[in-house]
Amino acid sequence: MPEAKIDAIDRKILALLQQDAHMTMEKLSEAVGLSPSPCARRVRNLEASGVIKRYVAVVDQDKAGLPVSVFASIRLERQREDELDRFAKAIARWPEIVECYLMTGQRDYLLRIVVKDLPAYEAFLKRTLTRLDGVASIESSFALSQVKHAQALPVE
C-alpha cells in the first residue's frame, strides 16, 4: 500500500479523532473548517489508506481489575529470523501481553504484561514464557506507578 499523503487538515482530523473517536462528522468538520461531505471523504481516505487502523475504547487498567504492569525483557538463545518469527507468533496468543517490541541492545524483546496481581503474573510466567523453546532469559520489572500513558500520537 502506498504511503498516504497527509496534509495539515488530515493531521487536525487525526488529532481530534484521537481525542474523541465518537465526535460527530458535523463537529469534526466544523473544527477543521470543512463541510461535512469533504471531511467525511478525508476520514474514509485515512481509514482506507490504513492511517486510521481501527476505533477502540480505551479501558482504565485499574478499574478493569488489572492494576499490575510488568515489563519483561526477553533474550533468545539465537536471533535467527525463524526463531524471532516463532517467538512473535507464540506471544500473540496471550492477551496478558498488551505490548511487544523487538529491541536492539542486550535484550531481544520487551513485553508489557498486564495482570491482576503478583500471583497472576507468576502463574502466567510459569505456564507461558518459561515454556517457550528458545528463550534464554527473562528479566521482569514491575511498574510502581504510571507517570504518563498516551494513546494519541503527536500528529500535529
C-alpha positions, 0 to 999 in steps of 0.5 A: 500500500502506498504511503498516504499523503497527509496534509495539515487538515488530515493531521487536525482530523487525526488529532481530534479523532484521537481525542474523541473517536465518537465526535460527530462528522458535523463537529469534526468538520466544523473544527477543521473548517470543512463541510461535512461531505469533504471531511467525511471523504478525508476520514474514509481516505485515512481509514482506507489508506490504513492511517486510521487502523481501527476505533477502540475504547480505551479501558482504565487498567485499574478499574478493569481489575488489572492494576499490575504492569510488568515489563519483561525483557526477553533474550533468545538463545539465537536471533535467527529470523525463524526463531524471532518469527516463532517467538512473535507468533507464540506471544500473540496468543496471550492477551496478558501481553498488551505490548511487544517490541523487538529491541536492539541492545542486550535484550531481544524483546520487551513485553508489557504484561498486564495482570491482576496481581503478583500471583497472576503474573507468576502463574502466567510466567510459569505456564507461558514464557518459561515454556517457550523453546528458545528463550534464554532469559527473562528479566521482569520489572514491575511498574510502581506507578504510571507517570504518563500513558498516551494513546494519541500520537503527536500528529500535529 
